[in-house]
């Protein structure tokens, strides 16, 4: 997956601003085949979202259905689609939890930013395969 540097910086800023709660947002872009014939998500825009999880926002997130639909509509207006999401993990590794696995849609990328002691400590991206399962994917930050 790849995304512009400024969008990557906004994700980091969002994560630090929302501590002690997990931040969350959506990634808008296009899916394109790479040189290996595998699909890769190219992110052009991000949409920071409100974490509306009723209980336990310190270790979980939820994006409201209405906000998801609004972001999806705006992305379509720009000729883009939702290609994934991002969120932070506070004081825990940047690996998907069971809830993360359940949230991700096939073909989507999920960026996870680990925040330790008020500093970003690790960032990973996970691709949800169409046939099921996750695999870690490289993040290419472009200028």
C-alpha positions in Angstrom: 0.0 0.0 0.0 1.1 3.5 -0.5 0.0 6.9 0.8 1.3 10.5 0.6 3.6 11.7 3.4 1.1 14.4 4.5 -1.7 11.8 5.0 0.7 9.7 7.0 1.5 12.7 9.2 -2.2 13.4 9.7 -2.7 9.8 11.0 0.1 10.2 13.5 -1.2 13.6 14.7 -4.7 12.2 15.0 -3.4 9.2 17.1 -1.5 11.5 19.5 -4.4 14.0 19.8 -6.9 11.2 20.8 -4.7 9.6 23.5 -5.8 7.9 25.9 -8.4 6.7 23.3 -7.8 4.9 20.0 -8.2 7.1 17.0 -9.8 5.8 13.8 -10.4 6.9 10.2 -10.9 5.7 6.7 -8.6 5.6 3.7 -9.9 6.6 0.2 -8.1 5.7 -3.0 -7.9 3.1 -5.7 -7.0 -0.6 -5.9 -4.5 -1.3 -8.6 -2.6 -4.4 -9.6 1.1 -4.2 -8.8 4.0 -5.7 -10.8 3.3 -9.1 -9.3 -0.3 -9.1 -10.4 -1.5 -8.7 -6.8 -3.8 -5.8 -5.8 -2.3 -2.9 -4.0 -4.3 -0.1 -2.3 -3.2 3.4 -3.3 -4.4 6.0 -0.8 -5.0 9.5 -1.9 -7.1 10.9 0.9 -7.8 10.1 4.5 -10.9 10.8 6.6 -10.3 11.1 10.3 -13.5 9.7 12.0 -15.0 9.8 15.5 -14.4 6.8 17.7 -18.1 6.1 18.7 -17.4 2.9 20.7 -19.7 3.2 23.7 -17.4 1.5 26.2 -13.6 0.7 26.0 -12.3 3.3 23.6 -8.9 2.9 25.2 -8.6 -0.5 23.5 -11.0 -0.4 20.7 -12.8 1.7 18.1 -16.0 1.9 16.1 -16.8 4.1 13.1 -20.5 4.9 12.9 -22.4 3.6 9.9 -23.6 7.1 9.0 -20.0 8.5 9.0 -18.8 5.6 6.9 -21.6 6.2 4.3 -20.8 10.0 4.3 -17.1 9.4 3.7 -17.9 6.7 1.0 -20.2 9.2 -0.8 -17.5 12.0 -0.7 -14.9 9.5 -1.9 -17.1 8.5 -4.9 -17.5 12.2 -5.7 -13.8 12.4 -6.1 -13.6 9.2 -8.2 -12.2 7.2 -5.3 -13.4 4.4 -3.1 -12.9 3.3 0.5 -9.8 1.1 0.4 -9.2 0.7 4.1 -9.0 2.2 7.5 -6.5 3.2 10.2 -6.5 3.2 13.9 -4.2 3.4 16.9 -3.3 1.0 19.6 -2.5 2.6 22.9 0.3 0.9 24.8 0.1 -2.3 22.7 1.7 -3.6 19.5 0.7 -2.6 16.0 -0.8 -6.0 15.2 -4.5 -6.7 14.5 -6.8 -7.7 17.4 -9.7 -10.1 16.9 -12.0 -7.0 16.7 -9.7 -5.5 14.0 -9.9 -8.7 12.0 -13.7 -8.6 12.2 -13.9 -5.0 11.1 -11.7 -5.2 8.0 -13.4 -5.9 4.7 -12.0 -8.1 2.0 -9.6 -6.1 -0.3 -9.0 -3.4 2.4 -5.8 -2.3 4.1 -5.7 -1.6 7.8 -3.0 0.7 9.1 -2.3 0.3 12.8 -0.2 2.9 14.7 1.1 1.8 18.1 1.5 4.7 20.6 3.8 4.2 23.6 4.5 6.9 26.1 2.8 9.6 24.0 5.0 8.7 21.0 4.3 6.8 17.8 6.4 3.6 18.3 5.5 1.4 15.3 3.2 1.4 12.3 2.0 -1.6 10.3 -0.5 -2.2 7.5 -2.5 -5.4 7.1 -4.3 -6.5 3.9 -7.5 -8.5 4.2 -7.4 -11.0 1.4 -10.5 -11.6 -0.7 -10.4 -15.3 0.1 -10.0 -14.6 3.8 -7.2 -14.0 6.2 -4.7 -11.1 6.7 -1.2 -10.6 5.7 1.2 -7.8 6.6 1.9 -5.4 3.7 4.6 -2.9 3.1 3.8 0.8 3.5 5.3 3.1 1.0 5.1 6.7 2.0 5.4 8.9 -1.1 6.2 12.6 -1.5 
